[in-house]
Amino acid sequence: MRRTWQRIYYAIATLRWSVLIAVIVLHALLSYFVLVVTGETALISDFLVYFYYYTTTATTVGYGDKAPITLAGRLLALVWMFAGLIMVASFTAAITSSLTVSNLQYQISGPQDLPGNTVATIDGTASAQYLQEQRILSNTYPDLHSAMQAVSAGDSDAVVYDRPLLQYRNQQLGKDRLDLLPGVFDQQLYALALPTGSPLRDEVNEAILRLTESPEWRLIQRAYLGEAP
């Protein structure tokens, strides 16, 4: 029973409206049934009267113009108010949580929003150098996976690093995946180093061009990097 109530409270606090409506309807029907059993006919003789009494009591307003007269009815009203406190508190927490998550979600939309936030990156990389040059507060980590997990855990507000590697590692985070922003604000090209005068240079260039211009290239990108943001 305790686990059931914990699940119900978690569902309400995370703003699952279907569960919230179901809990309210179930509470209203159960309360009406108990009022019938206890003989509180004055409170259930009319739907509007019952709705008024239910609303004012469940929200702990209680004007006092409508009140039970039997002992069982008064005990029900007492329990009713405690249940109302839980529902109102859960609803308020859900709204606050929703607004907070929404605010955090859109807090950073580009490099212009990085100053004033704590940014995760990899020590000794061009990304770390960029953040240092821009005077942006950063936390450095030994690898990209640790940096991205720090953002998921809330230890950092964002992570700056190479887009392909971010996309690849993000696929491995599962339910802790991050939202990758579109756009590149500091383009850096990759290259393959070959000895000077190597006969493989032309062959490698042609092979890369054939691959990147083929229909299979997008399938390869999707397999390793997922959908591009």
trRosetta pair geometry for C-beta under 8 A, 3 or more apart (Angstrom, degrees):
i j d omega theta_ij theta_ji phi_ij phi_ji
1 4 5.5 -53 -152 31 33 115
1 5 6.6 29 154 -15 66 103
2 5 6.0 -56 -152 37 32 107
2 6 6.4 34 150 -20 65 107
3 6 5.5 -53 -148 36 34 115
3 7 6.4 36 153 -20 66 103
4 7 5.8 -55 -153 34 31 110
4 8 6.5 30 151 -18 65 105
5 8 5.5 -51 -146 36 36 112
5 9 6.2 35 155 -18 67 104
6 9 5.8 -53 -146 38 30 109
6 10 6.2 31 154 -19 64 107
7 10 5.7 -54 -145 37 31 112
7 11 6.3 34 154 -22 64 105
8 11 5.7 -55 -151 33 30 113
8 12 6.6 26 153 -15 64 104
8 19 6.9 -174 -145 174 65 121
8 23 6.3 117 -170 -93 116 129
9 12 5.8 -56 -149 37 33 108
9 13 6.1 28 156 -17 68 110
9 86 7.4 -79 -105 180 105 111
9 90 6.0 -129 -147 -108 73 131
10 13 5.7 -57 -141 41 30 109
10 14 6.2 16 162 -8 65 112
11 14 6.3 -66 -146 44 24 101
11 16 4.6 -60 -177 44 83 132
11 19 4.0 -46 143 107 130 170
11 20 7.7 -159 124 -48 92 67
12 15 7.8 38 174 -72 35 27
12 16 7.1 -83 -82 47 27 82
12 19 6.3 -123 -67 108 63 112
12 20 5.3 107 -121 -90 83 87
12 23 6.7 -33 -75 13 120 157
12 87 7.3 -111 -157 -134 157 60
12 90 4.0 28 118 155 130 132
12 91 6.9 -63 174 -67 109 56
12 94 6.0 -102 151 -54 63 134
13 90 5.4 -93 -68 -155 73 84
13 93 5.0 -29 -131 107 91 121
13 94 5.2 -157 -150 -74 29 81
13 97 6.5 74 169 -3 78 153
14 94 6.7 -42 33 -124 8 95
14 97 7.1 -78 -111 108 43 150
15 20 7.7 -20 -149 -32 38 135
15 94 4.2 141 -70 -177 77 110
15 95 7.4 117 -92 -69 116 40
15 97 6.9 -156 -24 77 111 110
15 98 5.1 57 -46 -64 160 121
16 19 4.4 42 102 18 111 114
16 20 6.6 160 88 -17 58 88
17 20 5.3 -54 -144 38 38 116
17 21 6.2 37 159 -18 70 103
18 21 6.1 -54 -148 37 28 108
18 22 6.3 28 152 -19 62 110
19 22 5.5 -56 -146 38 32 114
19 23 6.3 34 156 -22 67 104
20 23 5.9 -54 -149 33 28 110
20 24 6.6 25 155 -16 63 107
20 91 7.0 96 -143 -96 131 91
20 94 7.6 -78 -78 5 137 174
21 24 5.8 -57 -149 37 32 110
21 25 6.2 29 156 -17 67 109
22 25 5.9 -56 -144 39 29 109
22 26 6.1 28 158 -18 65 110
23 26 5.8 -57 -145 39 27 110
23 27 6.1 28 156 -20 64 109
23 87 7.0 180 122 -111 125 111
24 27 5.7 -57 -147 37 28 112
24 28 6.3 27 155 -19 64 108
24 87 7.1 104 -87 -150 84 145
25 28 5.8 -55 -146 36 30 111
25 29 6.3 26 157 -16 65 107
26 29 6.0 -56 -145 38 29 108
26 30 6.1 26 158 -16 65 110
27 30 6.0 -57 -144 40 26 109
27 31 6.2 27 157 -19 63 110
27 58 7.2 104 131 -122 132 134
27 83 6.3 171 -141 150 132 141
27 87 7.5 -71 -15 -63 170 146
28 31 5.8 -57 -146 37 27 111
28 32 6.4 30 155 -21 63 106
28 54 5.8 48 -127 -164 92 151
29 32 5.7 -53 -149 34 31 112
29 33 6.5 32 153 -20 64 105
30 33 5.7 -54 -151 34 32 113
30 34 6.5 30 153 -17 65 105
31 34 5.8 -55 -148 36 33 110
31 35 6.4 34 153 -19 65 105
31 54 6.4 129 96 -117 146 105
31 76 6.8 131 -141 173 80 120
31 80 6.3 71 -118 -104 129 114
32 35 5.7 -55 -150 36 31 112
32 36 6.6 35 151 -22 64 103
32 44 6.3 117 -152 -117 81 123
32 50 6.5 44 -108 -172 101 141
32 54 7.9 -25 -63 -79 86 131
33 36 5.7 -52 -154 31 33 114
33 37 6.6 30 151 -17 65 105
34 37 5.6 -53 -148 37 35 112
34 38 6.1 23 157 -10 68 110
34 72 7.6 -145 172 151 96 107
34 76 5.2 160 127 -116 136 143
35 38 5.9 -59 -139 45 30 103
35 40 4.3 -72 -163 55 87 118
35 43 5.6 -99 -163 86 139 121
35 44 5.1 147 117 -44 126 127
35 50 7.7 171 76 -127 163 110
35 68 7.5 -130 -123 -101 93 115
35 73 6.5 62 -121 -118 72 99
35 76 7.0 -162 -70 105 71 164
36 39 7.9 37 172 -67 28 29
36 40 7.8 -73 -61 46 22 77
36 44 6.2 -76 -74 77 73 174
37 72 7.6 -90 104 135 93 148
38 68 7.3 5 117 -155 139 130
38 70 5.1 -174 167 76 105 143
38 72 3.9 -154 -120 94 121 120
38 73 4.7 165 126 -59 146 81
38 76 6.8 -132 -14 -13 157 138
39 70 6.0 93 66 -41 98 151
39 73 7.8 -96 65 -46 65 119
40 43 4.5 -6 143 29 111 116
40 44 6.3 95 98 -5 83 102
40 68 5.1 -56 -110 -125 135 91
40 69 7.1 151 -117 29 84 78
40 70 6.3 -121 -69 18 85 111
40 73 4.5 112 -66 -105 128 139
41 44 6.3 -81 -141 53 33 88
41 45 5.7 56 163 -61 74 97
42 45 6.2 -25 -135 -8 25 118
42 49 7.7 -109 155 156 58 146
42 66 7.9 -167 126 -146 102 85
42 69 7.5 60 28 -5 131 118
43 49 6.5 -159 -156 134 38 107
43 50 6.0 89 154 -100 71 72
43 53 5.2 -42 -153 24 103 174
43 66 6.3 113 -111 179 91 109
43 68 6.6 -34 -29 -86 147 72
43 73 7.6 149 10 -152 146 133
44 49 7.6 -151 -87 90 12 108
44 50 5.2 48 -112 -82 55 123
45 49 6.3 14 59 50 78 148
46 49 4.1 84 67 5 97 109
46 50 6.9 -173 87 -7 49 83
47 50 5.8 -59 -149 39 32 108
47 51 6.0 32 154 -20 68 109
48 51 5.6 -52 -140 38 31 112
48 52 6.2 35 156 -21 64 106
49 52 5.8 -55 -150 36 28 112
49 53 6.3 23 154 -15 64 108
49 66 6.9 168 -173 -119 86 143
50 53 5.7 -57 -145 40 31 108
50 54 5.9 32 156 -21 67 109
51 54 5.7 -53 -141 37 27 112
51 55 6.2 26 159 -19 63 109
52 55 6.1 -58 -146 36 25 108
52 56 6.3 13 162 -9 63 111
52 66 6.5 112 107 3 105 157
53 56 6.3 -62 -143 42 26 102
53 57 5.9 14 164 -10 65 117
53 66 4.4 -109 -94 122 100 140
54 57 6.2 -67 -142 44 22 103
54 58 5.7 13 168 -13 65 118
55 58 6.3 -57 -131 41 21 103
55 59 6.1 1 171 2 59 116
55 61 7.8 0 128 29 73 126
56 59 6.5 -67 -141 49 21 98
56 61 4.5 -87 -154 70 72 109
56 62 5.7 137 148 -71 95 29
56 63 5.7 -56 -164 0 148 89
56 66 7.2 115 55 53 137 112
57 60 7.5 28 180 -79 33 30
57 61 7.7 -77 -58 49 21 72
57 62 5.8 67 -103 -82 56 84
57 77 5.8 -94 -152 -144 134 87
57 80 5.1 9 143 127 116 136
57 81 6.4 -92 178 -72 76 77
57 84 6.8 -163 130 -45 57 151
58 80 6.0 -85 -86 173 63 96
58 81 7.7 -153 -118 -98 25 40
58 83 7.0 -49 -138 94 83 95
58 84 3.9 169 -178 -97 48 114
58 87 6.9 -11 171 51 102 142
59 84 5.6 -131 -66 -172 17 127
59 88 6.1 103 -136 -74 67 129
60 81 5.2 88 -100 -151 85 91
60 84 5.1 172 -37 106 83 130
60 85 6.0 56 -48 -69 140 78
60 88 7.1 -85 12 -1 112 151
62 81 7.3 -8 -49 -98 132 120
63 66 7.5 53 65 22 96 78
64 67 6.1 -5 -154 -46 50 124
67 74 7.9 29 171 -99 94 85
67 77 7.3 15 -151 -94 73 166
68 73 2.8 -161 -171 135 140 120
68 74 5.1 -156 84 -60 117 57
68 76 6.8 100 -41 55 166 104
68 77 5.5 -158 12 -32 122 125
69 73 6.6 31 42 59 41 143
69 74 8.0 -47 151 -46 2 99
70 73 4.3 94 58 6 86 106
70 74 6.9 -155 91 -6 45 84
71 74 5.8 -57 -149 37 31 108
71 75 6.4 31 153 -18 65 105
72 75 5.7 -53 -149 37 32 112
72 76 6.4 37 150 -22 64 104
73 76 5.5 -52 -151 34 33 115
73 77 6.5 36 150 -22 65 102
74 77 5.5 -47 -148 32 37 114
74 78 6.7 42 150 -23 63 99
75 78 5.6 -49 -153 30 36 115
75 79 6.6 31 152 -12 66 102
76 79 5.9 -57 -151 40 34 107
76 80 5.9 45 148 -32 66 108
77 80 5.0 -49 -145 32 32 124
77 81 6.6 36 156 -24 63 99
78 81 6.1 -53 -157 27 29 108
78 82 7.1 24 149 -12 61 103
79 82 5.8 -57 -156 37 38 110
79 83 6.3 36 150 -16 70 107
80 83 5.8 -60 -152 39 29 109
80 84 6.2 32 150 -22 65 108
81 84 5.3 -51 -146 35 33 116
81 85 6.5 41 153 -24 64 98
82 85 5.6 -46 -152 28 33 114
82 86 6.8 33 150 -17 62 102
83 86 5.7 -54 -154 34 35 111
83 87 6.4 31 151 -17 68 107
84 87 5.7 -56 -145 39 34 108
84 88 6.0 29 159 -15 69 108
85 88 6.0 -57 -142 40 26 106
85 89 6.0 24 159 -16 64 112
86 89 5.9 -59 -144 41 26 109
86 90 6.1 24 158 -19 64 111
87 90 5.8 -56 -144 38 28 110
87 91 6.2 29 156 -20 64 107
88 91 5.7 -54 -146 36 29 112
88 92 6.3 29 155 -18 64 106
89 92 5.8 -55 -147 38 30 110
89 93 6.2 30 154 -19 64 107
90 93 5.6 -54 -146 38 31 112
90 94 6.2 35 153 -23 65 105
91 94 5.6 -52 -148 33 30 113
91 95 6.5 29 154 -17 64 104
92 95 5.9 -55 -150 36 32 109
92 96 6.2 29 154 -16 66 108
93 96 5.7 -56 -145 41 31 111
93 97 6.0 33 156 -21 66 108
94 97 5.7 -54 -144 37 28 111
94 98 6.3 30 155 -21 63 107
95 98 5.7 -55 -149 35 29 112
95 99 6.4 24 156 -15 64 107
96 99 5.9 -58 -149 38 30 107
96 100 6.2 29 155 -19 65 109
97 100 5.7 -58 -146 38 29 111
97 101 6.2 26 159 -16 66 107
98 101 6.0 -56 -145 38 27 107
98 102 6.2 27 156 -18 63 110
99 102 5.7 -55 -145 38 29 112
99 103 6.2 31 155 -22 64 107
100 103 5.7 -55 -148 35 29 111
100 104 6.4 22 156 -13 65 107
101 104 5.9 -58 -146 41 31 107
101 105 6.0 37 154 -30 65 108
102 105 5.6 -52 -146 29 28 116
102 106 6.8 -5 167 8 62 107
103 106 6.9 -80 -153 49 24 86
103 107 6.3 49 150 -61 64 97
104 107 5.4 -30 -145 -11 35 123
105 179 7.3 63 -155 10 84 157
106 109 6.4 9 -166 -61 68 107
107 113 6.8 153 141 174 60 135
107 117 7.4 129 133 -87 118 136
107 157 7.2 -83 99 -168 132 121
108 113 4.4 175 -128 107 60 131
108 114 6.8 63 -137 -77 116 55
108 117 6.3 -28 -77 -18 123 172
108 157 6.4 130 -34 147 139 108
108 158 5.1 -109 123 -64 173 136
108 181 7.5 -101 125 -54 90 143
109 113 5.8 93 33 -10 62 146
109 181 6.7 149 -163 -129 41 133
110 113 5.8 103 58 7 57 99
110 181 6.6 -173 -84 164 52 150
110 183 6.8 -7 -118 75 99 147
110 185 7.0 125 -172 -67 86 135
111 114 5.5 -29 -160 -5 50 121
111 134 7.9 -98 179 -139 109 165
111 185 4.3 144 -30 -170 138 173
111 186 8.0 106 -88 -25 151 96
112 115 7.9 -43 -180 18 40 98
113 116 7.9 -74 179 54 53 107
113 117 7.0 32 141 -4 77 134
114 117 5.8 -101 -158 51 41 108
114 119 5.7 10 -157 -61 106 138
114 131 7.6 -116 158 -121 141 90
114 134 7.2 41 91 121 130 142
114 136 5.0 -6 135 -134 112 142
114 158 6.6 -99 -113 58 86 143
114 160 7.4 23 -118 -56 143 132
115 134 7.3 -122 -69 148 97 104
115 135 7.3 30 -113 94 107 85
115 136 5.6 -106 -87 -104 60 86
117 136 7.8 -5 64 -165 71 102
117 137 7.4 -162 95 60 32 101
117 157 3.9 -92 -175 64 114 153
117 158 6.2 53 127 9 138 105
118 137 5.3 -55 -106 110 63 110
118 138 7.1 138 -167 -112 61 25
118 139 6.0 36 172 -16 107 105
118 155 7.8 -90 110 142 137 54
118 156 4.9 -119 114 -134 98 68
118 157 5.2 118 55 2 67 95
119 131 5.8 -154 82 -123 134 138
119 136 5.7 14 17 143 134 119
119 137 6.9 133 18 88 80 58
119 138 4.8 -40 74 -106 86 81
119 139 7.3 -178 86 23 37 71
119 156 6.3 74 -151 -175 13 116
119 157 6.6 -50 -78 60 53 87
119 158 5.1 -25 -118 73 81 88
119 159 6.8 141 -172 -105 72 25
119 160 5.5 16 174 -5 127 108
120 138 7.0 137 -102 -163 15 79
120 139 5.1 -28 -103 70 68 95
120 140 7.8 143 -158 -98 58 21
120 141 6.0 14 -169 -9 103 120
120 147 4.0 158 148 -163 119 90
120 148 7.4 -172 98 -62 143 30
120 150 4.9 144 -94 76 150 129
120 151 5.8 -121 18 -49 136 94
120 155 7.7 70 -71 95 123 93
120 156 3.9 123 -39 92 101 173
120 158 7.1 -161 25 98 78 38
120 159 4.3 -32 72 -102 99 83
120 160 7.6 162 77 19 49 64
121 125 6.6 -136 161 58 105 118
121 127 4.5 -157 -154 119 128 115
121 128 4.9 174 113 -76 130 72
121 131 6.0 -170 0 -7 152 145
121 138 5.4 -21 20 -167 110 131
121 139 7.7 142 25 75 62 49
121 140 6.0 -35 77 -108 74 66
121 141 7.4 169 87 24 25 84
121 147 6.2 66 -96 -137 9 148
121 159 6.6 149 -76 -160 54 68
121 160 5.1 -25 -85 64 112 83
121 161 6.0 160 -135 -66 77 87
122 125 4.6 54 82 -7 99 136
122 127 6.5 73 38 57 81 122
122 128 6.4 -104 80 -39 48 113
122 140 6.6 61 -174 -156 16 82
122 141 6.2 -59 -102 68 56 72
122 142 7.5 17 -142 160 84 13
122 143 6.8 14 -115 -132 113 17
122 144 6.1 -42 -61 -71 123 68
122 147 6.3 -90 -62 -37 70 145
122 161 6.2 67 -2 -107 104 121
123 128 5.8 75 -128 -83 31 163
123 140 3.8 76 -68 173 88 135
123 141 7.2 -176 -16 51 88 23
123 142 7.1 -21 24 -95 111 42
124 128 6.4 39 14 43 18 148
125 128 5.0 104 54 6 71 98
125 129 7.1 -131 102 -1 42 89
125 161 7.2 18 114 -126 156 87
126 129 5.4 -53 -148 38 37 115
126 130 6.3 44 151 -26 67 101
126 186 7.8 -166 141 129 111 130
126 188 6.1 102 101 -83 162 161
127 130 5.6 -49 -149 31 32 114
127 131 6.6 29 154 -15 63 103
127 160 4.9 172 -167 118 114 92
127 161 5.0 -52 -60 -101 167 52
127 162 7.3 -115 -49 -34 124 62
128 131 5.9 -54 -149 37 33 109
128 132 6.3 33 152 -19 65 107
128 138 6.6 175 -133 119 71 158
128 140 6.0 34 -114 -103 129 114
129 132 5.6 -55 -147 37 32 112
129 133 6.3 32 155 -20 66 106
130 133 5.8 -56 -148 36 29 110
130 134 6.3 15 157 -7 64 112
130 160 7.0 -118 80 139 123 141
130 186 5.6 -90 -119 -42 149 177
131 134 5.9 -64 -144 46 29 103
131 136 4.4 -91 -159 67 80 108
131 138 4.4 65 138 -48 151 142
131 160 6.2 150 -61 57 114 145
132 135 7.6 30 -180 -76 33 34
132 136 7.8 -85 -59 45 20 72
132 138 7.4 -76 -61 22 67 133
138 160 7.8 -71 -117 34 123 116
139 147 7.8 164 97 -127 92 83
139 150 6.6 -134 96 156 137 159
139 155 7.0 -72 60 136 172 101
139 156 5.3 -128 37 -84 126 121
141 144 7.7 127 89 -93 119 17
141 146 4.1 -166 177 99 132 111
141 147 4.1 -168 39 -66 139 80
141 150 6.4 -157 -65 -15 142 138
142 146 6.1 49 49 29 76 150
143 146 5.2 95 62 9 77 102
143 147 7.2 -143 100 -6 41 91
144 147 5.5 -57 -149 37 38 113
144 148 6.2 32 157 -17 71 106
144 159 7.8 101 -156 172 76 140
144 161 5.9 158 -119 149 109 174
144 165 5.8 -135 -92 147 171 117
144 166 7.3 -134 -170 -87 131 56
144 169 5.2 -143 119 -49 121 166
145 148 6.0 -57 -147 38 29 106
145 149 6.3 28 155 -17 64 109
145 169 5.8 -146 -83 -154 69 126
145 172 7.5 -46 -114 90 108 129
146 149 5.7 -56 -145 39 30 112
146 150 6.5 39 152 -28 63 102
147 150 5.6 -50 -155 26 32 116
147 151 7.1 30 149 -16 61 99
147 156 7.3 -28 -167 39 70 155
147 159 5.0 116 143 -130 107 125
147 161 7.0 111 93 -34 153 137
148 151 5.7 -49 -157 32 39 110
148 152 6.6 40 146 -17 66 104
148 159 5.6 -62 -89 -15 61 168
148 166 7.5 149 -85 -138 125 75
148 169 5.8 170 -8 126 156 126
148 170 6.9 -148 -149 -86 151 67
148 173 6.3 -108 134 -78 129 135
148 178 6.0 -121 -157 -16 98 133
149 152 5.3 -51 -147 38 39 115
149 153 6.1 32 154 -15 69 108
149 173 7.5 -173 -81 -122 71 109
149 176 7.1 30 -118 139 67 147
150 153 5.8 -58 -144 42 29 106
150 155 4.2 -76 -167 67 85 116
150 156 4.6 47 126 9 109 109
150 159 7.6 121 65 -77 98 111
151 154 7.7 51 -178 -66 29 21
151 155 7.4 -83 -66 55 25 72
151 156 5.0 -55 -81 77 67 93
151 157 7.1 -4 -129 117 88 10
151 158 6.4 48 -118 -123 128 15
151 159 5.1 -94 -38 -30 139 104
151 178 5.8 28 103 -99 135 133
152 173 6.8 -174 -65 -166 147 131
152 176 4.1 32 -144 -176 149 112
152 178 6.7 -109 -68 -68 85 91
156 159 6.7 83 107 -69 135 75
159 166 7.1 162 103 -117 115 115
159 178 7.1 -28 27 -156 116 177
161 165 6.0 -75 133 79 116 117
161 166 5.5 146 76 -60 99 102
162 165 4.5 65 77 19 104 109
162 166 6.6 -174 88 -13 49 88
162 188 7.3 -83 -106 65 96 118
163 166 5.5 -59 -144 37 31 113
163 167 6.2 30 160 -20 67 105
163 180 7.4 100 -144 -171 83 129
163 184 6.4 -73 -34 -96 140 101
164 167 5.7 -55 -148 36 31 111
164 168 6.3 28 155 -18 65 107
164 225 6.0 -70 -145 -104 69 130
165 168 5.6 -52 -144 37 33 111
165 169 6.1 25 160 -11 67 108
166 169 6.2 -60 -141 44 26 102
166 170 5.9 33 158 -29 63 112
166 178 7.9 -70 -176 69 102 126
166 180 6.0 133 130 -112 122 122
167 170 5.7 -55 -144 31 25 116
167 171 7.1 35 154 -28 58 98
167 180 6.5 8 -85 -74 74 170
167 224 8.0 74 113 120 106 71
167 225 3.9 29 124 -162 132 90
167 226 5.8 -151 -177 42 97 96
167 228 7.2 -31 -111 -106 147 61
168 171 6.1 -52 -167 19 32 113
168 172 7.6 18 145 -10 60 106
168 224 5.8 -19 -107 160 99 85
168 225 5.7 -52 -66 -100 69 65
169 172 5.7 -62 -162 35 45 110
169 173 7.0 55 145 -37 71 98
170 173 5.7 -42 -155 11 42 118
170 177 5.3 72 -179 -145 88 89
170 178 5.8 -98 -122 43 111 85
170 180 6.3 -77 -60 -45 168 119
170 226 7.0 -84 87 21 106 145
171 177 7.8 29 -93 -108 21 116
171 224 7.8 -144 2 171 160 36
171 225 7.4 -152 -36 -151 128 20
171 226 5.3 179 -82 -39 107 118
173 176 4.4 -103 167 81 104 85
173 177 4.7 145 80 -81 115 53
173 178 7.0 45 54 -10 168 76
174 177 6.8 -153 82 -38 21 86
179 229 7.7 106 178 -116 64 142
180 229 4.4 -160 93 -23 96 146
181 229 6.5 159 143 124 8 149
182 229 4.8 -142 -71 121 72 92
184 187 5.2 71 131 -80 130 79
192 204 6.3 -119 84 164 146 145
194 198 4.2 -106 157 36 115 152
194 200 5.9 -151 -140 76 142 104
194 201 5.5 -170 78 -82 154 83
194 204 7.0 -178 -54 17 143 154
195 198 4.6 114 63 -60 78 108
198 201 5.2 121 79 -36 89 91
199 202 7.5 -46 -179 28 50 97
199 203 7.5 38 137 -3 69 115
200 203 5.3 -68 -155 49 53 112
200 204 5.4 53 150 -27 86 107
201 204 6.1 -59 -147 36 24 107
201 205 6.4 22 157 -17 62 110
202 205 5.7 -56 -146 38 31 112
202 206 6.2 28 158 -17 66 108
203 206 5.9 -57 -147 38 28 108
203 207 6.2 28 155 -20 64 108
204 207 5.7 -55 -146 37 30 111
204 208 6.3 30 156 -19 65 106
205 208 5.9 -56 -149 35 28 109
205 209 6.4 26 155 -17 64 108
206 209 5.7 -55 -147 38 32 111
206 210 6.3 33 155 -21 66 106
207 210 5.8 -53 -147 35 30 111
207 211 6.3 26 156 -17 64 108
208 211 5.9 -59 -148 38 29 108
208 212 6.1 15 162 -9 67 112
209 212 6.2 -60 -137 43 26 101
209 213 6.0 6 168 -2 64 118
210 213 6.5 -74 -144 47 20 98
210 214 6.2 30 157 -39 62 112
211 214 5.8 -57 -149 18 27 116
211 216 7.4 -68 -155 79 68 105
211 217 5.8 118 153 -86 66 103
211 220 8.0 -10 176 17 105 158
212 217 5.1 92 -136 -120 33 153
213 217 7.1 83 15 -13 12 146
214 217 5.3 125 65 -23 72 95
215 218 6.8 -50 -174 27 48 103
215 219 7.4 41 139 -10 69 109
216 219 5.3 -60 -158 41 50 115
216 220 6.1 53 147 -25 78 102
217 220 5.7 -54 -151 33 33 112
217 221 6.5 33 152 -18 66 104
218 221 5.5 -49 -146 36 36 113
218 222 6.2 36 155 -19 66 106
219 222 5.7 -54 -146 37 31 111
219 223 6.3 34 154 -23 64 106
220 223 5.7 -54 -148 33 30 112
220 224 6.4 3 163 2 65 111
221 224 6.6 -75 -146 49 25 92
221 225 5.2 -36 -178 36 68 120
221 228 7.4 -11 151 -47 126 106
222 225 7.0 -65 -101 59 16 76
222 226 6.7 21 -158 -148 53 13
222 227 6.7 22 -128 -75 88 53
225 228 7.0 22 123 -75 121 74
